[in-house]
Amino acid sequence: MLGLIRDDAGMTLVEIMVACMVIGIAFLGLAGMFPLGMKNLNQSRMRTVATDLGQGKMEELMKLKQDDADLTAGTHSDPANPVRTNFNRYWTVLDGTPMVGMKQITVRVTYPHGRQLGDVEVVTYKSS
């Protein structure tokens, strides 16, 4: 009777091959997510740079006197366009908004976003 006892503690070759297939399929699924992650990372970087450029231009405009040519009512284009190769800055000034004696300043930065243009807007108000 003692001769009938078997040791089943190890794995068979078939079990090892099935385990390798399952792990391989899992890795293939994960590998498909890397291009999407890189695309999202690039879009986030572009939006961050655009926001930084918009905020920087807004700080420059806020230092100017009320009667400066860059703060006259209308839309203005940054003479440095394109900034950092891919970004364009524009700003719009509205007089008397939200009240008399104030100006609403909106800085808009556009950048390539796939086949379209992405944009970021920074808005503030300047009083005299």
Buried (B, 14 or more C-beta within 10 A) or exposed (E): EEEEEEEEEEEEEEEEEEEEEEEEEEEEEEEEEEEEEEEEEEBEEBBEBBBBBBBBBBEEBEEEEEEEEBBEEEEBEBEEEEBEEEBBBBBBBBBEEEEEEBBBBBBBBBBEBEEEEBBBBBEBEBEE
